[in-house]
Amino acid sequence: MLRVAPRAAALLLVLPVLAALLTGNTLQRQDAAFKAAMQGQDGQSVESRAAALQAFGATPPASVCTTSGDKTLDAFRATYCQRWSAQWQLVMAHKVALGIAYAGLALLLAMAAVSLYVARARNGRHAGVVTALRLAAGGTACLLTMQAALLAWLAGMVPARLWQLPAAPFSIVIAVASIVTLAVALQRTRRAVAPPLALHGEVLMPDDAPALWNRMKDVAGRVGTAPPRQLILGTTSQFFATDVRLVVNGKPVLGRTLFASLPLLMQLDADEADALLAHELAQLKDSDAAIWPTLQVADRWLGAASPFTTVLAAPVALQRLLLDLALHRVQRERSLGADVAAARVTSPTAMAQALVKAAGYSAYRAGAPHGEAQELAAGLPAFANADDFPAVVAKAAPAHLFNTYPPLAERIASMGASLTAAGYSHAMLARGAGWCDDIPNLSRVEQRTWGRAQAA
């Protein structure tokens, strides 16, 4: 926040504020020179000079260009600030600069206000998140366009006033440079968000594993939501369900998808895998479930932004951080609620052990990201039996595409499970019959899964 907020404020405010100060100072100096000329004018009576100075105080020359109604000033206005004259442009540029600065400040306040709404709203949080991100991106684009026009004017007017150089060439150069800059930024922005989420793995449909699908349908029915349409088996440590559009092995995949780590599934009992599935489906059933994929899209755009567009993305990054703060409590409550729902569908013990295995395997793969299937499986017992395993798992969290989670001990306690840190190692290595026993030709599926991962 300390890095992004100043960058966003600078992008929106620095140029218009500097332009307002520059034009305002020029107008003040003009007014001061005008007043000095009036005071030193010969041939006027004291009374006439006093009346002129009083009129000057009520309507200084800088304000004449933007006032109307006083017919006695019409002649002065017609000569002093004729439309499109240099003086008229100076006055208008000052007002435009102030307007852009106020608009930038208003955008920052609006971003904070929408984030506050998201934090406090009971309904419509997803609409609030979408509005917040579009407000940050669209408002920034509009203000940068106006700033580009202001910069083009300054580029021509400053050399013209200081060095009596022609204004047009400088304005044209800056205008073209600004247009090219914004066009390239928009092009790279579109390129950054266009690719859908790409995954690699073995796709299993209901006909490929009927017994497993019947089990998943039963879990979904107990949760009260639809089962996955397809199961993607991968070699990472992730286990998540999503309704967002995916590309798997280069092909689009639509509908509800469960992505499951095959190595993790091999460590899970059937009840533990049921618990993780119930947790994921319970989160999808939540009315706010669409928020997290939306935020993931924003994260992908911010992560893919090139150095050329990083500065332009500062307000969006600031809005993303504000939404993180706004949704912290919501996400925590949502995760704990899904844990309780999964424990109710299976059992608190099964869910607690599943959490330990998911977090433990994520921590294990984080320290050993490479290796063959047999090599990774052989190294897991030593990792789980290490003296620091309980501390490592307590700090770890299950790898997930969209969500972050509260601490493991808090999640286990919220379900009323009796599993403590002393039992983490035993829970990690204990295994009974699992989902993998319901996958026909498991060895071939495993071989294809790891082959796809290596090819990717």
Secondary structure as a PSIPRED ss2 file (coil, helix, strand):
# PSIPRED VFORMAT (PSIPRED V4.0)

   1 M C   1.000  0.000  0.000
   2 L C   1.000  0.000  0.000
   3 R C   1.000  0.000  0.000
   4 V H   0.000  1.000  0.000
   5 A H   0.000  1.000  0.000
   6 P H   0.000  1.000  0.000
   7 R H   0.000  1.000  0.000
   8 A H   0.000  1.000  0.000
   9 A H   0.000  1.000  0.000
  10 A H   0.000  1.000  0.000
  11 L H   0.000  1.000  0.000
  12 L H   0.000  1.000  0.000
  13 L H   0.000  1.000  0.000
  14 V H   0.000  1.000  0.000
  15 L H   0.000  1.000  0.000
  16 P H   0.000  1.000  0.000
  17 V H   0.000  1.000  0.000
  18 L H   0.000  1.000  0.000
  19 A H   0.000  1.000  0.000
  20 A H   0.000  1.000  0.000
  21 L H   0.000  1.000  0.000
  22 L H   0.000  1.000  0.000
  23 T H   0.000  1.000  0.000
  24 G H   0.000  1.000  0.000
  25 N H   0.000  1.000  0.000
  26 T H   0.000  1.000  0.000
  27 L H   0.000  1.000  0.000
  28 Q H   0.000  1.000  0.000
  29 R H   0.000  1.000  0.000
  30 Q H   0.000  1.000  0.000
  31 D H   0.000  1.000  0.000
  32 A H   0.000  1.000  0.000
  33 A H   0.000  1.000  0.000
  34 F H   0.000  1.000  0.000
  35 K H   0.000  1.000  0.000
  36 A H   0.000  1.000  0.000
  37 A H   0.000  1.000  0.000
  38 M H   0.000  1.000  0.000
  39 Q H   0.000  1.000  0.000
  40 G C   1.000  0.000  0.000
  41 Q C   1.000  0.000  0.000
  42 D C   1.000  0.000  0.000
  43 G C   1.000  0.000  0.000
  44 Q C   1.000  0.000  0.000
  45 S C   1.000  0.000  0.000
  46 V H   0.000  1.000  0.000
  47 E H   0.000  1.000  0.000
  48 S H   0.000  1.000  0.000
  49 R H   0.000  1.000  0.000
  50 A H   0.000  1.000  0.000
  51 A H   0.000  1.000  0.000
  52 A H   0.000  1.000  0.000
  53 L H   0.000  1.000  0.000
  54 Q H   0.000  1.000  0.000
  55 A H   0.000  1.000  0.000
  56 F H   0.000  1.000  0.000
  57 G H   0.000  1.000  0.000
  58 A H   0.000  1.000  0.000
  59 T C   1.000  0.000  0.000
  60 P C   1.000  0.000  0.000
  61 P H   0.000  1.000  0.000
  62 A H   0.000  1.000  0.000
  63 S H   0.000  1.000  0.000
  64 V H   0.000  1.000  0.000
  65 C C   1.000  0.000  0.000
  66 T C   1.000  0.000  0.000
  67 T C   1.000  0.000  0.000
  68 S C   1.000  0.000  0.000
  69 G C   1.000  0.000  0.000
  70 D C   1.000  0.000  0.000
  71 K H   0.000  1.000  0.000
  72 T H   0.000  1.000  0.000
  73 L H   0.000  1.000  0.000
  74 D H   0.000  1.000  0.000
  75 A H   0.000  1.000  0.000
  76 F H   0.000  1.000  0.000
  77 R H   0.000  1.000  0.000
  78 A H   0.000  1.000  0.000
  79 T H   0.000  1.000  0.000
  80 Y H   0.000  1.000  0.000
  81 C C   1.000  0.000  0.000
  82 Q C   1.000  0.000  0.000
  83 R C   1.000  0.000  0.000
  84 W C   1.000  0.000  0.000
  85 S C   1.000  0.000  0.000
  86 A H   0.000  1.000  0.000
  87 Q H   0.000  1.000  0.000
  88 W H   0.000  1.000  0.000
  89 Q H   0.000  1.000  0.000
  90 L H   0.000  1.000  0.000
  91 V H   0.000  1.000  0.000
  92 M H   0.000  1.000  0.000
  93 A H   0.000  1.000  0.000
  94 H H   0.000  1.000  0.000
  95 K H   0.000  1.000  0.000
  96 V H   0.000  1.000  0.000
  97 A H   0.000  1.000  0.000
  98 L H   0.000  1.000  0.000
  99 G H   0.000  1.000  0.000
 100 I H   0.000  1.000  0.000
 101 A H   0.000  1.000  0.000
 102 Y H   0.000  1.000  0.000
 103 A H   0.000  1.000  0.000
 104 G H   0.000  1.000  0.000
 105 L H   0.000  1.000  0.000
 106 A H   0.000  1.000  0.000
 107 L H   0.000  1.000  0.000
 108 L H   0.000  1.000  0.000
 109 L H   0.000  1.000  0.000
 110 A H   0.000  1.000  0.000
 111 M H   0.000  1.000  0.000
 112 A H   0.000  1.000  0.000
 113 A H   0.000  1.000  0.000
 114 V H   0.000  1.000  0.000
 115 S H   0.000  1.000  0.000
 116 L H   0.000  1.000  0.000
 117 Y H   0.000  1.000  0.000
 118 V H   0.000  1.000  0.000
 119 A H   0.000  1.000  0.000
 120 R H   0.000  1.000  0.000
 121 A C   1.000  0.000  0.000
 122 R C   1.000  0.000  0.000
 123 N C   1.000  0.000  0.000
 124 G C   1.000  0.000  0.000
 125 R H   0.000  1.000  0.000
 126 H H   0.000  1.000  0.000
 127 A H   0.000  1.000  0.000
 128 G H   0.000  1.000  0.000
 129 V H   0.000  1.000  0.000
 130 V H   0.000  1.000  0.000
 131 T H   0.000  1.000  0.000
 132 A H   0.000  1.000  0.000
 133 L H   0.000  1.000  0.000
 134 R H   0.000  1.000  0.000
 135 L H   0.000  1.000  0.000
 136 A H   0.000  1.000  0.000
 137 A H   0.000  1.000  0.000
 138 G H   0.000  1.000  0.000
 139 G H   0.000  1.000  0.000
 140 T H   0.000  1.000  0.000
 141 A H   0.000  1.000  0.000
 142 C H   0.000  1.000  0.000
 143 L H   0.000  1.000  0.000
 144 L H   0.000  1.000  0.000
 145 T H   0.000  1.000  0.000
 146 M H   0.000  1.000  0.000
 147 Q H   0.000  1.000  0.000
 148 A H   0.000  1.000  0.000
 149 A H   0.000  1.000  0.000
 150 L H   0.000  1.000  0.000
 151 L H   0.000  1.000  0.000
 152 A H   0.000  1.000  0.000
 153 W H   0.000  1.000  0.000
 154 L H   0.000  1.000  0.000
 155 A H   0.000  1.000  0.000
 156 G H   0.000  1.000  0.000
 157 M H   0.000  1.000  0.000
 158 V H   0.000  1.000  0.000
 159 P H   0.000  1.000  0.000
 160 A H   0.000  1.000  0.000
 161 R H   0.000  1.000  0.000
 162 L H   0.000  1.000  0.000
 163 W H   0.000  1.000  0.000
 164 Q C   1.000  0.000  0.000
 165 L C   1.000  0.000  0.000
 166 P C   1.000  0.000  0.000
 167 A H   0.000  1.000  0.000
 168 A H   0.000  1.000  0.000
 169 P H   0.000  1.000  0.000
 170 F H   0.000  1.000  0.000
 171 S H   0.000  1.000  0.000
 172 I H   0.000  1.000  0.000
 173 V H   0.000  1.000  0.000
 174 I H   0.000  1.000  0.000
 175 A H   0.000  1.000  0.000
 176 V H   0.000  1.000  0.000
 177 A H   0.000  1.000  0.000
 178 S H   0.000  1.000  0.000
 179 I H   0.000  1.000  0.000
 180 V H   0.000  1.000  0.000
 181 T H   0.000  1.000  0.000
 182 L H   0.000  1.000  0.000
 183 A H   0.000  1.000  0.000
 184 V H   0.000  1.000  0.000
 185 A H   0.000  1.000  0.000
 186 L H   0.000  1.000  0.000
 187 Q H   0.000  1.000  0.000
 188 R H   0.000  1.000  0.000
 189 T H   0.000  1.000  0.000
 190 R H   0.000  1.000  0.000
 191 R H   0.000  1.000  0.000
 192 A H   0.000  1.000  0.000
 193 V H   0.000  1.000  0.000
 194 A C   1.000  0.000  0.000
 195 P C   1.000  0.000  0.000
 196 P C   1.000  0.000  0.000
 197 L E   0.000  0.000  1.000
 198 A E   0.000  0.000  1.000
 199 L E   0.000  0.000  1.000
 200 H C   1.000  0.000  0.000
 201 G C   1.000  0.000  0.000
 202 E E   0.000  0.000  1.000
 203 V E   0.000  0.000  1.000
 204 L E   0.000  0.000  1.000
 205 M C   1.000  0.000  0.000
 206 P H   0.000  1.000  0.000
 207 D H   0.000  1.000  0.000
 208 D H   0.000  1.000  0.000
 209 A C   1.000  0.000  0.000
 210 P H   0.000  1.000  0.000
 211 A H   0.000  1.000  0.000
 212 L H   0.000  1.000  0.000
 213 W H   0.000  1.000  0.000
 214 N H   0.000  1.000  0.000
 215 R H   0.000  1.000  0.000
 216 M H   0.000  1.000  0.000
 217 K H   0.000  1.000  0.000
 218 D H   0.000  1.000  0.000
 219 V H   0.000  1.000  0.000
 220 A H   0.000  1.000  0.000
 221 G H   0.000  1.000  0.000
 222 R H   0.000  1.000  0.000
 223 V H   0.000  1.000  0.000
 224 G C   1.000  0.000  0.000
 225 T C   1.000  0.000  0.000
 226 A C   1.000  0.000  0.000
 227 P C   1.000  0.000  0.000
 228 P C   1.000  0.000  0.000
 229 R C   1.000  0.000  0.000
 230 Q E   0.000  0.000  1.000
 231 L E   0.000  0.000  1.000
 232 I E   0.000  0.000  1.000
 233 L E   0.000  0.000  1.000
 234 G E   0.000  0.000  1.000
 235 T C   1.000  0.000  0.000
 236 T C   1.000  0.000  0.000
 237 S C   1.000  0.000  0.000
 238 Q C   1.000  0.000  0.000
 239 F E   0.000  0.000  1.000
 240 F E   0.000  0.000  1.000
 241 A E   0.000  0.000  1.000
 242 T E   0.000  0.000  1.000
 243 D C   1.000  0.000  0.000
 244 V C   1.000  0.000  0.000
 245 R C   1.000  0.000  0.000
 246 L E   0.000  0.000  1.000
 247 V E   0.000  0.000  1.000
 248 V E   0.000  0.000  1.000
 249 N C   1.000  0.000  0.000
 250 G C   1.000  0.000  0.000
 251 K E   0.000  0.000  1.000
 252 P E   0.000  0.000  1.000
 253 V E   0.000  0.000  1.000
 254 L C   1.000  0.000  0.000
 255 G C   1.000  0.000  0.000
 256 R C   1.000  0.000  0.000
 257 T E   0.000  0.000  1.000
 258 L E   0.000  0.000  1.000
 259 F E   0.000  0.000  1.000
 260 A E   0.000  0.000  1.000
 261 S E   0.000  0.000  1.000
 262 L H   0.000  1.000  0.000
 263 P H   0.000  1.000  0.000
 264 L H   0.000  1.000  0.000
 265 L H   0.000  1.000  0.000
 266 M C   1.000  0.000  0.000
 267 Q C   1.000  0.000  0.000
 268 L C   1.000  0.000  0.000
 269 D C   1.000  0.000  0.000
 270 A H   0.000  1.000  0.000
 271 D H   0.000  1.000  0.000
 272 E H   0.000  1.000  0.000
 273 A H   0.000  1.000  0.000
 274 D H   0.000  1.000  0.000
 275 A H   0.000  1.000  0.000
 276 L H   0.000  1.000  0.000
 277 L H   0.000  1.000  0.000
 278 A H   0.000  1.000  0.000
 279 H H   0.000  1.000  0.000
 280 E H   0.000  1.000  0.000
 281 L H   0.000  1.000  0.000
 282 A H   0.000  1.000  0.000
 283 Q H   0.000  1.000  0.000
 284 L H   0.000  1.000  0.000
 285 K H   0.000  1.000  0.000
 286 D C   1.000  0.000  0.000
 287 S C   1.000  0.000  0.000
 288 D C   1.000  0.000  0.000
 289 A C   1.000  0.000  0.000
 290 A C   1.000  0.000  0.000
 291 I H   0.000  1.000  0.000
 292 W H   0.000  1.000  0.000
 293 P H   0.000  1.000  0.000
 294 T H   0.000  1.000  0.000
 295 L H   0.000  1.000  0.000
 296 Q H   0.000  1.000  0.000
 297 V H   0.000  1.000  0.000
 298 A H   0.000  1.000  0.000
 299 D H   0.000  1.000  0.000
 300 R H   0.000  1.000  0.000
 301 W H   0.000  1.000  0.000
 302 L H   0.000  1.000  0.000
 303 G H   0.000  1.000  0.000
 304 A H   0.000  1.000  0.000
 305 A C   1.000  0.000  0.000
 306 S C   1.000  0.000  0.000
 307 P H   0.000  1.000  0.000
 308 F H   0.000  1.000  0.000
 309 T H   0.000  1.000  0.000
 310 T H   0.000  1.000  0.000
 311 V C   1.000  0.000  0.000
 312 L C   1.000  0.000  0.000
 313 A C   1.000  0.000  0.000
 314 A H   0.000  1.000  0.000
 315 P H   0.000  1.000  0.000
 316 V H   0.000  1.000  0.000
 317 A H   0.000  1.000  0.000
 318 L H   0.000  1.000  0.000
 319 Q H   0.000  1.000  0.000
 320 R H   0.000  1.000  0.000
 321 L H   0.000  1.000  0.000
 322 L H   0.000  1.000  0.000
 323 L H   0.000  1.000  0.000
 324 D H   0.000  1.000  0.000
 325 L H   0.000  1.000  0.000
 326 A H   0.000  1.000  0.000
 327 L H   0.000  1.000  0.000
 328 H H   0.000  1.000  0.000
 329 R H   0.000  1.000  0.000
 330 V H   0.000  1.000  0.000
 331 Q H   0.000  1.000  0.000
 332 R H   0.000  1.000  0.000
 333 E H   0.000  1.000  0.000
 334 R H   0.000  1.000  0.000
 335 S H   0.000  1.000  0.000
 336 L H   0.000  1.000  0.000
 337 G H   0.000  1.000  0.000
 338 A H   0.000  1.000  0.000
 339 D H   0.000  1.000  0.000
 340 V H   0.000  1.000  0.000
 341 A H   0.000  1.000  0.000
 342 A H   0.000  1.000  0.000
 343 A H   0.000  1.000  0.000
 344 R H   0.000  1.000  0.000
 345 V H   0.000  1.000  0.000
 346 T C   1.000  0.000  0.000
 347 S C   1.000  0.000  0.000
 348 P H   0.000  1.000  0.000
 349 T H   0.000  1.000  0.000
 350 A H   0.000  1.000  0.000
 351 M H   0.000  1.000  0.000
 352 A H   0.000  1.000  0.000
 353 Q H   0.000  1.000  0.000
 354 A H   0.000  1.000  0.000
 355 L H   0.000  1.000  0.000
 356 V H   0.000  1.000  0.000
 357 K H   0.000  1.000  0.000
 358 A H   0.000  1.000  0.000
 359 A H   0.000  1.000  0.000
 360 G H   0.000  1.000  0.000
 361 Y H   0.000  1.000  0.000
 362 S H   0.000  1.000  0.000
 363 A H   0.000  1.000  0.000
 364 Y H   0.000  1.000  0.000
 365 R H   0.000  1.000  0.000
 366 A H   0.000  1.000  0.000
 367 G H   0.000  1.000  0.000
 368 A C   1.000  0.000  0.000
 369 P C   1.000  0.000  0.000
 370 H C   1.000  0.000  0.000
 371 G C   1.000  0.000  0.000
 372 E C   1.000  0.000  0.000
 373 A H   0.000  1.000  0.000
 374 Q H   0.000  1.000  0.000
 375 E H   0.000  1.000  0.000
 376 L H   0.000  1.000  0.000
 377 A H   0.000  1.000  0.000
 378 A H   0.000  1.000  0.000
 379 G H   0.000  1.000  0.000
 380 L H   0.000  1.000  0.000
 381 P H   0.000  1.000  0.000
 382 A H   0.000  1.000  0.000
 383 F H   0.000  1.000  0.000
 384 A H   0.000  1.000  0.000
 385 N C   1.000  0.000  0.000
 386 A C   1.000  0.000  0.000
 387 D C   1.000  0.000  0.000
 388 D C   1.000  0.000  0.000
 389 F H   0.000  1.000  0.000
 390 P H   0.000  1.000  0.000
 391 A H   0.000  1.000  0.000
 392 V H   0.000  1.000  0.000
 393 V H   0.000  1.000  0.000
 394 A H   0.000  1.000  0.000
 395 K H   0.000  1.000  0.000
 396 A C   1.000  0.000  0.000
 397 A C   1.000  0.000  0.000
 398 P C   1.000  0.000  0.000
 399 A C   1.000  0.000  0.000
 400 H C   1.000  0.000  0.000
 401 L C   1.000  0.000  0.000
 402 F C   1.000  0.000  0.000
 403 N C   1.000  0.000  0.000
 404 T C   1.000  0.000  0.000
 405 Y C   1.000  0.000  0.000
 406 P C   1.000  0.000  0.000
 407 P C   1.000  0.000  0.000
 408 L H   0.000  1.000  0.000
 409 A H   0.000  1.000  0.000
 410 E H   0.000  1.000  0.000
 411 R H   0.000  1.000  0.000
 412 I H   0.000  1.000  0.000
 413 A H   0.000  1.000  0.000
 414 S H   0.000  1.000  0.000
 415 M C   1.000  0.000  0.000
 416 G C   1.000  0.000  0.000
 417 A C   1.000  0.000  0.000
 418 S C   1.000  0.000  0.000
 419 L C   1.000  0.000  0.000
 420 T C   1.000  0.000  0.000
 421 A H   0.000  1.000  0.000
 422 A H   0.000  1.000  0.000
 423 G H   0.000  1.000  0.000
 424 Y H   0.000  1.000  0.000
 425 S H   0.000  1.000  0.000
 426 H H   0.000  1.000  0.000
 427 A H   0.000  1.000  0.000
 428 M H   0.000  1.000  0.000
 429 L H   0.000  1.000  0.000
 430 A C   1.000  0.000  0.000
 431 R C   1.000  0.000  0.000
 432 G C   1.000  0.000  0.000
 433 A C   1.000  0.000  0.000
 434 G C   1.000  0.000  0.000
 435 W H   0.000  1.000  0.000
 436 C H   0.000  1.000  0.000
 437 D H   0.000  1.000  0.000
 438 D H   0.000  1.000  0.000
 439 I C   1.000  0.000  0.000
 440 P C   1.000  0.000  0.000
 441 N C   1.000  0.000  0.000
 442 L H   0.000  1.000  0.000
 443 S H   0.000  1.000  0.000
 444 R H   0.000  1.000  0.000
 445 V H   0.000  1.000  0.000
 446 E H   0.000  1.000  0.000
 447 Q H   0.000  1.000  0.000
 448 R H   0.000  1.000  0.000
 449 T H   0.000  1.000  0.000
 450 W H   0.000  1.000  0.000
 451 G H   0.000  1.000  0.000
 452 R H   0.000  1.000  0.000
 453 A H   0.000  1.000  0.000
 454 Q H   0.000  1.000  0.000
 455 A H   0.000  1.000  0.000
 456 A C   1.000  0.000  0.000
